[in-house]
Structures are given as structure tokens and as C-alpha cells.
Amino acid sequence: MLPGFDETSFSSRLDSLRSSAPNSIVAHLADSVQYAYAAYMLTSLELEDVLVSDFIDTRSWYFERLQPRYNRLRHDIDTLSNAIYDELENNSVTFQGAFYRSIIPGMVAVAVGLLLVVMLMFFLESNYIKPVYRILGSLGNYRNFGRDYNYNFDGDDQLNDLNTSVRELTEENKNLRKRISAMKRSFRKKDNA
């Protein structure tokens, strides 16, 4: 009994190899396999006639006709397999190179993004956070130690307006304290008199 062979599947796979890259070596090798297979199958169809024939030597028919076609088919299949493997290997190398080349712009973008974040943080710290802390420090010195509010910085934004307002409030508070102290003294003088 002969082993099962799906000739339709075999032919469709060869067709798909030919159509996947029509100009490549794989397509030409698939054609070679198809022709070697056809030659082998045509020769194998002679087997029945060879077996019944009295004047054809079956041994010489096998070794001189069938086996060389089989060897050719096997050689062409091996060559096709090696070519497919080589193309897969080349595609893998190309894919790997493209993968690394695609990572580099991403890494550059991340580095630039981090640099921009650091620059933004530096900008925010120097233009907004430090002035707010200095305003708070001067205000704390005014409240806790009675020192004059003396923080000045250049700018024309809301933070400068806030600093000016805080300075005005401290001056008003200072004047108010002086008036309250003066009123307390005058009341003490009246009470003592």
C-alpha cells in the first residue's frame, strides 16, 4: 500500500510560494520543484507497464529512470527549503535592523521629552516657586521679627502684582499698628492723668 499524498495541497503551496515573491529565487526554485515532481510522477506511471513487460528490465528502469528523477525532485526540494530558510534569515536580520533603527528615534524623543520636562521644572522653580518662597520668607520675617517687608524682583506678571499687594498690606499693617500704639499711649496718659 502506498502512503497518502495530498497532491492538491502540495501544488497550492508551490503556487503560494511563486505568488508571494514572483521575481525572487524562491519562485524559480518552486517552478523547478513543480517540473521535477511532474517528471517523477510521469515516470512513476510507467511502473505498471514495466512490471507486466517481459522485455523491460525492472532493475535498470528503476535505477536509470525512476531514481534519477526522484533524486532530482529531492535535490530541488532541498534547494527550495534552503532558499526559503536563507530568505527568512535575511528577513529576520532586516527586521532586527529596522527594529533597532525604529527604537533610536523613540529613545531620542523620550530623552528630549525628559529634557523639556527638566527645563520646564527649572523655569517654574526659578520664575514662580522661588519668588513665592521668598515672598513667604519676607512675610514671615515681618510677622515674627518685625522686620520690614523688603523683597523685590523684576517682572510684570501676577506674581509681581501679588508681591506689590503684600508690600502694601504690610505697610498698611505697620501704619495701623503705629496708630493703635499711639492710641493706646494716649489712653494710658488720660487714665494716668
C-alpha positions in Angstrom: 0.0 0.0 0.0 1.3 3.4 -1.0 1.5 6.2 1.6 -1.1 9.0 1.2 0.0 12.2 -0.6 -2.1 15.3 -0.9 -1.1 16.5 -4.4 -3.6 19.4 -4.3 -2.0 20.8 -1.1 1.5 20.3 -2.5 0.6 22.2 -5.7 -1.2 25.0 -3.8 1.8 25.6 -1.5 4.1 25.8 -4.5 1.7 28.2 -6.1 1.6 30.4 -3.0 5.5 30.4 -2.9 5.5 31.5 -6.5 3.0 34.2 -6.0 4.5 35.5 -2.7 7.6 36.8 -4.5 7.3 36.3 -8.2 10.8 37.8 -9.0 12.7 36.0 -6.3 14.9 32.9 -6.5 12.2 31.1 -4.4 9.7 31.4 -7.2 12.1 29.9 -9.7 13.0 27.1 -7.4 9.3 26.4 -6.8 9.0 26.0 -10.6 11.9 23.6 -10.6 10.3 21.5 -7.9 7.0 21.5 -9.8 8.7 20.3 -13.0 10.8 17.7 -11.2 7.6 16.5 -9.5 5.8 16.3 -12.8 8.7 14.3 -14.4 8.8 11.9 -11.4 5.1 11.4 -11.5 5.1 10.7 -15.3 8.0 8.2 -14.9 6.2 6.5 -11.9 3.1 6.0 -14.0 5.3 3.7 -16.2 5.6 1.3 -13.2 2.6 -0.8 -14.1 3.8 -1.3 -17.7 7.3 -2.2 -16.5 6.1 -4.8 -14.1 4.0 -6.6 -16.8 6.6 -6.3 -19.5 8.8 -9.2 -20.2 11.5 -7.4 -22.2 12.0 -4.3 -19.8 14.5 -4.8 -17.0 12.8 -3.5 -13.9 16.1 -3.0 -12.1 17.6 -0.9 -14.8 14.3 1.0 -15.2 14.3 1.8 -11.5 18.0 2.9 -11.3 18.3 4.6 -14.6 14.9 6.3 -14.9 12.9 6.5 -11.7 15.6 7.0 -9.1 17.4 9.9 -11.0 14.1 11.7 -11.3 13.4 11.1 -7.6 16.9 12.3 -6.7 16.3 15.4 -8.8 13.0 16.1 -7.1 14.6 15.6 -3.7 17.5 17.9 -4.6 15.1 20.6 -5.9 13.0 20.4 -2.7 16.2 20.6 -0.5 17.4 23.6 -2.6 14.0 25.3 -2.2 14.0 24.7 1.5 17.4 26.2 1.9 16.5 29.2 -0.2 13.4 29.7 1.9 15.5 29.4 5.1 18.0 31.9 3.7 15.3 34.4 2.8 13.7 34.0 6.3 17.2 34.6 7.8 17.7 37.7 5.7 14.2 39.0 6.6 15.0 38.4 10.2 18.2 40.4 10.0 16.5 43.2 8.1 13.6 43.2 10.6 16.1 43.3 13.5 18.0 46.2 12.0 14.8 48.0 11.3 13.6 47.3 14.8 16.7 48.9 16.3 16.6 51.8 13.9 13.0 52.4 15.0 13.9 52.3 18.7 16.5 55.1 18.3 14.0 57.8 17.3 11.8 56.7 20.2 14.7 56.9 22.6 15.6 60.4 21.3 12.0 61.5 21.7 11.9 60.3 25.3 15.3 62.0 26.1 14.1 65.2 24.5 10.8 65.0 26.4 12.7 64.4 29.7 15.0 67.4 28.9 11.9 69.6 28.2 10.3 68.5 31.5 13.6 69.3 33.4 13.8 72.7 31.6 10.1 73.4 32.4 10.7 72.4 36.1 13.7 74.7 36.2 11.7 77.5 34.6 8.8 77.0 37.1 11.1 76.9 40.0 13.1 79.9 39.2 10.2 82.1 38.0 7.4 81.0 40.3 8.3 78.7 43.1 11.4 80.6 44.4 9.7 84.0 44.3 6.7 82.6 46.2 9.0 81.2 48.9 10.9 84.5 49.1 7.6 86.4 49.5 6.6 84.0 52.2 10.0 84.2 53.9 9.9 88.1 53.9 6.3 88.0 55.2 7.4 85.6 57.9 10.2 87.9 58.9 7.8 90.8 59.1 5.3 88.9 61.2 7.7 87.1 63.5 10.6 89.5 63.9 9.0 92.9 63.0 11.4 93.4 60.1 10.3 95.5 57.1 9.0 93.6 54.2 11.8 94.1 51.6 11.5 91.5 48.9 11.7 93.0 45.3 12.0 91.3 42.0 11.7 92.2 38.4 8.6 91.2 36.4 5.3 92.4 35.2 3.2 89.3 35.9 0.6 88.4 38.6 3.4 87.3 40.9 4.8 90.8 40.9 1.3 92.2 41.5 1.0 89.8 44.4 4.3 91.0 45.8 3.3 94.6 45.5 0.0 93.9 47.2 1.7 92.1 50.1 4.1 95.0 50.4 1.2 97.5 50.6 -0.6 95.3 53.1 2.4 95.1 55.3 2.9 98.9 55.1 -0.8 99.4 56.0 -0.5 96.9 58.8 2.6 98.7 60.1 0.8 102.1 59.9 -2.2 100.6 61.7 0.0 99.2 64.4 1.6 102.6 64.9 -1.8 104.3 65.2 -3.0 101.6 67.6 0.1 102.0 69.7 -0.3 105.8 69.6 -4.0 105.5 70.7 -3.0 103.1 73.5 -0.4 105.6 74.7 -2.9 108.4 74.6 -5.5 106.4 76.5 -2.9 105.5 79.2 -1.9 109.1 79.5 -5.6 110.0 80.0 -6.0 107.2 82.5 -2.9 108.2 84.4 -3.8 111.9 84.4 
